Amino acid sequence: MRILALAGGGYLGLYTATVLAELEKRLGEPLGRRFDLIAGTSVGAIAALALAFEVPMQRVVRLFQVRGTEVFSPRARPRGTVTRLLDLSRSVLGPKYSGAALRELLARDFGRRTLGEALHNLVIPAVDITRSHTKVFKTPHTEESTGDEELAAVDVAMAACAAPAYFPAVRIGDSMYADGGLFATAPDQVALHEAQHFLGVPPERVRMLSVGTATARYQPADSVDEDAGAVGWLSDGRLILTLISVQQQHVEAMMEDRLADRYLHLDAPWPRDAGLGIDVATEEAAKTLIALGRATVAEADPERLAEFL
């Protein structure tokens, strides 16, 4: 059984989409056809849904490039105390972004299609903030993985990406949902549990390809202050980027222990001085993330990659 797991990370998902687009170009067919199960968290959920509906990944890359500033910030990462405070103030009384532009873009590719219409199996983590419960949205790939098949793909994507303070929570039915990165930034373990518990596939029969968001060995641009408060932790996305990086590190170690050489994680080292951020959608950020994604695939062992595709 082959599994693809895609991590979250806001606009850093352009790195993930580029890696997937490069793999798809090599294969010459929709990448989703090479996997039995696809898992995606936050922006990884958008990529996972695109793969499940066989939307060309190069189109997803292009949307990040051309329309990213409509969804995220066209501003560079803030420098200096005053600009950081101003940036933080944008999310004090409400979400930093409305989510309207993101919903519009998603609707263009997914329309009114539901999870039940997906061409490939999916698991997408989110959080039911009404009940403070974890939630995994699923395609109906087993009798026990049912109940979400009538949900609109656009609604599920918006719920999976609703990072607190960045995007509004999303109502589906009688619950409000937020970003699955609150508990599973890297959805690898969620996917393996789905395979083992619901699909009855033992780990010995699983191969998993995991793709990160260029946050390996993340370090903040400025030195770490032992007395840092809200401004120090929240500016530049330091708190979220730290959570993304360490969750991916931990999950990678766990999966290597469980799957050994049947697990492959693709990621790039964090470019500390490149001005990247989870909501920085500048032209420079796009160029950096695309270059990192292409380099990751170009430098990967092709024979090793082939084992997972």
PADO-595356 format. One record per residue (C-alpha): residue number from 1; x, y, z; residue in one letter. Coordinates in nm, 4 decimals. Each point is the difference from the previous one (the first is absolute). Example, Ala and Ser with C-alpha at 12.3 -4.5 7.8 and 13.67 -1.06 7.14 Angstrom:
! residues 2
1; 1.2300; -0.4500; 0.7800; a
2; 0.1370; 0.3440; -0.0660; s
This chain:
! residues 309
1; 0.0000; 0.0000; 0.0000; m
2; 0.1355; 0.3400; -0.0988; r
3; -0.0808; 0.3105; 0.2033; i
4; 0.0751; 0.3664; -0.0698; l
5; 0.0070; 0.2376; 0.3008; a
6; 0.0109; 0.3783; -0.0489; l
7; 0.0800; 0.2379; 0.2856; a
8; -0.1468; 0.3419; 0.0748; g
9; 0.1665; 0.3400; -0.0058; g
10; -0.2047; 0.2745; -0.1663; g
11; 0.1680; 0.1618; -0.3011; y
12; 0.2970; -0.2323; 0.0564; l
13; -0.2258; -0.2559; -0.1652; g
14; 0.1323; 0.1368; -0.3297; l
15; 0.3109; -0.2065; 0.0753; y
16; -0.2157; -0.3111; 0.0440; t
17; -0.1969; 0.0693; -0.3185; a
18; 0.3233; 0.0479; -0.1949; t
19; 0.1385; -0.3342; 0.1197; v
20; -0.3253; -0.1696; -0.1025; l
21; -0.0059; 0.1765; -0.3367; a
22; 0.3568; -0.1107; -0.0726; e
23; -0.0866; -0.3607; 0.0886; l
24; -0.3143; 0.0154; -0.2130; e
25; 0.1996; 0.1351; -0.2949; k
26; 0.2412; -0.2929; 0.0269; r
27; -0.2824; -0.2525; 0.0081; l
28; -0.1990; 0.1506; -0.2863; g
29; -0.3342; -0.0700; 0.1669; e
30; -0.2016; 0.1260; 0.3002; p
31; 0.2060; -0.0683; 0.3110; l
32; -0.3021; -0.1040; 0.2056; g
33; -0.0245; -0.3215; -0.2024; r
34; 0.3215; -0.1254; 0.1591; r
35; -0.1377; -0.0060; 0.3559; f
36; -0.2619; -0.2024; 0.1853; d
37; -0.0522; 0.2689; 0.2640; l
38; 0.0807; 0.3722; 0.0102; i
39; 0.0142; 0.2015; 0.3236; a
40; 0.0304; 0.3766; 0.0219; g
41; -0.0046; 0.2563; 0.2810; t
42; -0.0816; 0.3701; -0.0439; s
43; 0.1493; 0.1135; -0.3329; v
44; 0.0976; -0.3647; -0.0442; g
45; -0.3724; -0.0745; -0.0018; a
46; -0.0422; 0.2262; -0.3033; i
47; 0.2778; -0.1854; -0.1793; a
48; -0.1488; -0.3353; 0.1071; a
49; -0.3441; 0.0949; -0.1312; l
50; 0.1525; 0.1204; -0.3267; a
51; 0.1740; -0.3356; -0.0394; l
52; -0.3187; -0.1869; 0.0901; a
53; -0.1936; 0.1832; -0.2727; f
54; 0.2967; -0.0173; -0.2415; e
55; 0.0448; 0.3752; -0.0259; v
56; 0.3440; 0.0466; -0.1645; p
57; 0.2518; 0.0897; 0.2677; m
58; 0.1657; 0.2534; -0.2275; q
59; -0.3301; 0.1857; 0.0053; r
60; 0.0142; 0.0063; 0.3806; v
61; 0.3541; 0.1387; -0.0151; v
62; -0.1164; 0.2678; -0.2419; r
63; -0.2882; 0.0992; 0.2283; l
64; 0.2449; 0.0501; 0.2872; f
65; 0.2189; 0.2149; -0.2231; q
66; -0.2687; 0.2121; -0.1622; v
67; -0.2751; 0.0162; 0.2612; r
68; 0.1916; -0.0466; 0.3247; g
69; -0.0100; 0.3700; 0.0871; t
70; -0.3808; -0.0089; -0.0155; e
71; -0.0134; -0.2701; 0.2667; v
72; 0.3013; 0.0968; 0.2099; f
73; 0.2022; 0.3156; 0.0525; s
74; 0.1804; 0.1766; -0.2866; p
75; 0.2262; 0.1571; 0.2633; r
76; 0.3484; -0.1222; 0.0789; a
77; 0.0704; -0.1392; 0.3455; r
78; -0.0143; 0.2929; 0.2450; p
79; 0.3249; 0.1333; 0.1401; r
80; 0.0418; 0.2014; 0.3169; g
81; -0.2153; 0.0193; 0.3119; t
82; -0.2538; 0.2510; -0.1316; v
83; -0.0739; -0.1824; -0.3265; t
84; -0.0261; -0.3304; 0.1856; r
85; -0.2501; 0.1501; 0.2429; l
86; -0.2024; 0.1387; -0.2910; l
87; 0.0018; -0.3390; -0.1684; d
88; -0.1133; -0.1722; 0.3202; l
89; -0.2775; 0.2572; 0.0460; s
90; -0.1649; -0.1217; -0.3192; r
91; -0.1169; -0.3150; 0.1793; s
92; -0.0735; 0.1342; 0.3488; v
93; -0.3754; 0.0537; -0.0394; l
94; -0.0670; -0.2456; -0.2804; g
95; 0.1631; -0.2255; -0.2610; p
96; 0.2818; 0.1561; -0.1973; k
97; -0.1563; -0.1130; -0.3310; y
98; -0.3650; -0.0465; -0.0985; s
99; 0.0443; -0.3259; -0.1903; g
100; -0.2317; 0.1250; -0.2772; a
101; 0.2723; 0.0023; -0.2657; a
102; 0.1124; -0.3506; 0.0963; l
103; -0.3557; -0.1350; -0.0190; r
104; -0.0468; 0.1581; -0.3421; e
105; 0.3180; -0.1590; -0.1344; l
106; -0.0891; -0.3422; 0.1404; l
107; -0.3492; 0.0175; -0.1494; a
108; 0.1484; 0.0438; -0.3467; r
109; 0.1639; -0.3423; 0.0142; d
110; -0.2313; -0.1963; 0.2274; f
111; -0.3365; 0.1617; -0.0785; g
112; -0.2730; -0.1763; 0.1949; r
113; 0.1709; -0.3370; 0.0023; r
114; -0.0111; -0.1991; 0.3205; t
115; 0.2488; -0.2237; 0.1783; l
116; -0.1995; -0.2970; -0.1260; g
117; 0.0848; 0.1016; -0.3562; e
118; 0.3762; 0.0015; 0.0550; a
119; 0.1914; -0.2312; -0.2320; l
120; 0.2498; -0.1006; 0.2687; h
121; -0.0238; -0.0736; 0.3730; n
122; 0.0549; 0.2850; 0.2455; l
123; 0.0441; 0.0725; 0.3699; v
124; 0.0070; 0.3657; 0.1064; i
125; 0.0531; 0.1045; 0.3637; p
126; -0.1914; 0.2942; 0.1502; a
127; -0.1190; 0.1084; 0.3447; v
128; -0.3632; 0.0265; 0.1085; d
129; 0.0408; 0.3109; 0.2147; i
130; -0.3660; -0.0066; 0.1035; t
131; 0.0629; -0.3212; 0.1939; r
132; 0.3813; 0.0187; 0.0313; s
133; 0.0296; -0.3299; -0.1870; h
134; 0.2398; -0.1147; -0.2656; t
135; -0.1622; -0.0782; -0.3340; k
136; 0.1241; -0.1891; -0.3045; v
137; -0.2023; 0.0622; -0.3151; f
138; -0.0008; -0.3089; -0.2227; k
139; -0.1077; -0.1321; -0.3339; t
140; -0.2264; -0.3075; 0.0374; p
141; 0.2744; -0.2526; -0.0673; h
142; -0.1183; -0.2518; 0.2644; t
143; -0.3279; -0.0671; 0.1788; e
144; 0.1462; 0.1611; 0.3127; e
145; 0.1330; 0.3041; -0.1873; s
146; -0.3367; 0.1423; -0.0938; t
147; -0.2065; 0.3009; 0.0964; g
148; 0.1864; 0.2763; -0.1846; d
149; -0.0726; -0.1044; -0.3572; e
150; -0.2672; 0.2680; -0.0523; e
151; 0.2213; 0.2833; 0.1236; l
152; 0.1161; 0.2528; -0.2594; a
153; 0.3702; -0.0241; -0.0764; a
154; 0.0260; 0.3790; 0.0222; v
155; -0.1454; 0.0032; 0.3517; d
156; 0.2373; -0.2738; 0.1150; v
157; 0.2990; 0.1837; -0.1468; a
158; -0.1020; 0.3260; 0.1680; m
159; -0.0516; -0.1764; 0.3340; a
160; 0.3381; -0.1718; -0.0239; a
161; 0.1718; 0.3341; -0.0713; c
162; -0.1770; 0.2127; 0.2638; a
163; 0.3104; 0.0843; 0.2022; a
164; -0.1071; 0.1911; 0.3152; p
165; 0.0627; 0.3760; -0.0240; a
166; 0.0786; -0.0337; -0.3717; y
167; -0.3284; -0.1248; -0.1514; f
168; -0.3553; -0.0211; 0.1369; p
169; -0.1257; -0.3278; 0.1385; a
170; -0.2236; -0.1898; -0.2436; v
171; -0.3474; -0.1256; 0.0826; r
172; -0.0944; -0.3443; -0.1287; i
173; -0.3276; -0.1302; 0.1332; g
174; -0.0323; 0.0934; 0.3670; d
175; 0.3745; 0.0311; 0.0660; s
176; 0.2712; 0.2552; -0.0611; m
177; 0.3337; -0.1280; -0.1277; y
178; 0.3593; 0.1239; 0.0107; a
179; 0.3340; -0.1030; -0.1462; d
180; 0.1043; -0.3617; 0.0559; g
181; 0.3527; 0.1242; 0.0611; g
182; -0.1074; 0.0607; 0.3593; l
183; 0.0657; -0.3705; 0.0566; f
184; 0.1400; -0.1507; -0.3215; a
185; 0.2094; 0.2430; -0.2013; t
186; 0.1582; -0.3067; -0.1548; a
187; -0.2838; -0.2500; -0.0676; p
188; 0.2265; -0.3029; -0.0404; d
189; -0.1142; -0.1738; 0.3187; q
190; -0.3662; 0.0733; -0.0770; v
191; 0.0455; -0.1663; -0.3396; a
192; 0.1809; -0.3034; 0.1401; l
193; -0.2735; -0.0472; 0.2610; h
194; -0.2629; 0.0162; -0.2742; e
195; 0.1843; -0.2657; -0.1985; a
196; 0.0547; -0.2319; 0.2933; q
197; -0.3225; 0.0417; 0.1979; h
198; -0.2630; 0.0717; -0.2651; f
199; 0.1474; -0.1597; -0.3133; l
200; 0.1557; -0.2959; 0.1801; g
201; 0.3440; 0.0446; -0.1548; v
202; 0.2894; -0.0853; 0.2338; p
203; 0.2918; 0.2472; 0.0090; p
204; 0.2233; -0.2634; -0.1604; e
205; -0.1988; 0.0467; -0.3230; r
206; 0.0062; 0.3815; 0.0002; v
207; 0.2280; 0.2359; -0.1892; r
208; -0.0426; 0.3682; 0.0816; m
209; 0.1284; 0.3046; -0.1828; l
210; -0.0146; 0.3127; 0.2177; s
211; 0.0508; 0.3586; -0.1201; v
212; 0.0725; 0.2920; 0.2319; g
213; -0.0151; 0.3778; -0.0430; t
214; 0.3681; 0.1009; -0.0045; a
215; 0.0129; 0.0393; 0.3785; t
216; 0.2644; -0.2611; 0.0792; a
217; 0.2314; 0.1261; 0.2745; r
218; -0.1963; 0.3244; 0.0270; y
219; 0.1657; 0.2827; 0.1934; q
220; -0.1400; 0.3515; 0.0476; p
221; 0.1735; 0.2805; -0.1878; a
222; 0.0838; 0.1785; 0.3240; d
223; 0.1699; -0.1475; 0.3028; s
224; -0.2240; -0.1697; 0.2546; v
225; -0.0684; 0.2106; 0.3092; d
226; -0.0481; -0.1925; 0.3238; e
227; -0.2474; 0.2651; 0.1177; d
228; -0.2007; 0.0164; -0.3232; a
229; -0.3662; 0.0889; 0.0414; g
230; -0.2930; 0.0087; -0.2402; a
231; 0.1720; 0.2276; -0.2505; v
232; 0.3163; -0.2081; -0.0024; g
233; -0.1854; -0.3289; -0.0426; w
234; -0.2755; 0.1092; -0.2347; l
235; 0.1825; 0.2404; -0.2326; s
236; 0.1486; -0.1485; -0.3177; d
237; -0.2216; -0.3040; 0.0652; g
238; 0.2687; -0.1335; 0.2341; r
239; -0.2375; -0.1992; 0.2217; l
240; -0.1843; -0.1631; -0.2899; i
241; 0.3164; -0.0693; -0.1978; l
242; 0.1572; -0.1604; 0.3072; t
243; -0.3081; -0.2203; 0.0468; l
244; -0.0003; -0.0971; -0.3680; i
245; 0.3692; -0.0854; 0.0002; s
246; 0.0115; -0.2005; 0.3232; v
247; -0.3207; -0.1908; -0.0782; q
248; 0.1423; -0.1043; -0.3346; q
249; 0.3305; -0.0991; 0.1638; q
250; -0.1805; -0.2125; 0.2593; h
251; -0.2317; -0.1671; -0.2486; v
252; 0.2878; -0.0736; -0.2368; e
253; 0.1904; -0.1743; 0.2798; a
254; -0.3081; -0.2020; 0.0991; m
255; -0.0699; -0.1095; -0.3575; m
256; 0.3619; -0.0989; -0.0591; e
257; -0.0202; -0.2175; 0.3119; d
258; -0.3238; -0.1639; -0.1149; r
259; 0.0559; -0.0292; -0.3744; l
260; 0.3818; 0.0027; -0.0279; a
261; 0.1062; 0.0252; -0.3650; d
262; -0.3629; -0.0109; -0.1121; r
263; -0.0274; 0.3657; 0.1025; y
264; 0.1427; 0.2954; -0.1905; l
265; -0.0302; 0.3627; 0.1098; h
266; 0.0749; 0.2784; -0.2487; l
267; 0.0706; 0.3447; 0.1395; d
268; 0.2418; 0.2905; -0.0309; a
269; 0.2023; 0.1757; 0.2701; p
270; -0.1559; 0.3253; 0.1163; w
271; 0.1673; 0.2901; -0.1857; p
272; 0.0446; 0.2202; 0.3052; r
273; 0.0617; 0.3324; -0.1730; d
274; -0.2321; -0.0431; -0.2999; a
275; -0.2889; 0.1989; 0.1486; g
276; -0.2451; -0.2914; -0.0048; l
277; -0.3091; -0.0303; 0.2195; g
278; -0.3225; -0.1931; 0.0134; i
279; -0.1897; 0.2949; -0.1487; d
280; 0.2736; 0.1779; -0.1964; v
281; -0.0987; -0.0254; -0.3672; a
282; 0.2501; 0.2331; -0.1602; t
283; 0.1573; -0.0664; -0.3391; e
284; 0.3322; -0.0645; 0.1736; e
285; -0.1579; -0.2550; 0.2346; a
286; -0.1608; -0.1797; -0.2944; a
287; 0.3300; -0.0191; -0.1884; k
288; 0.1787; -0.1377; 0.3057; t
289; -0.2614; -0.2672; 0.0744; l
290; -0.0203; -0.1143; -0.3626; i
291; 0.3782; -0.0226; -0.0232; a
292; 0.0124; -0.2035; 0.3224; l
293; -0.2708; -0.2363; -0.1233; g
294; 0.1687; -0.0607; -0.3333; r
295; 0.3357; -0.0549; 0.1681; a
296; -0.1497; -0.2540; 0.2414; t
297; -0.1259; -0.2191; -0.2845; v
298; 0.3083; 0.0505; -0.2158; a
299; 0.2293; -0.1066; 0.2838; e
300; -0.2093; -0.2994; 0.1114; a
301; 0.1168; -0.3501; -0.0908; d
302; -0.2239; -0.0970; -0.2974; p
303; 0.0128; -0.3703; 0.0827; e
304; -0.1002; 0.0709; 0.3592; r
305; -0.2831; 0.2273; -0.1149; l
306; -0.1250; -0.2677; -0.2394; a
307; -0.0576; -0.2372; 0.2925; e
308; -0.2720; 0.2374; 0.1286; f
309; -0.1614; 0.0850; -0.3322; l
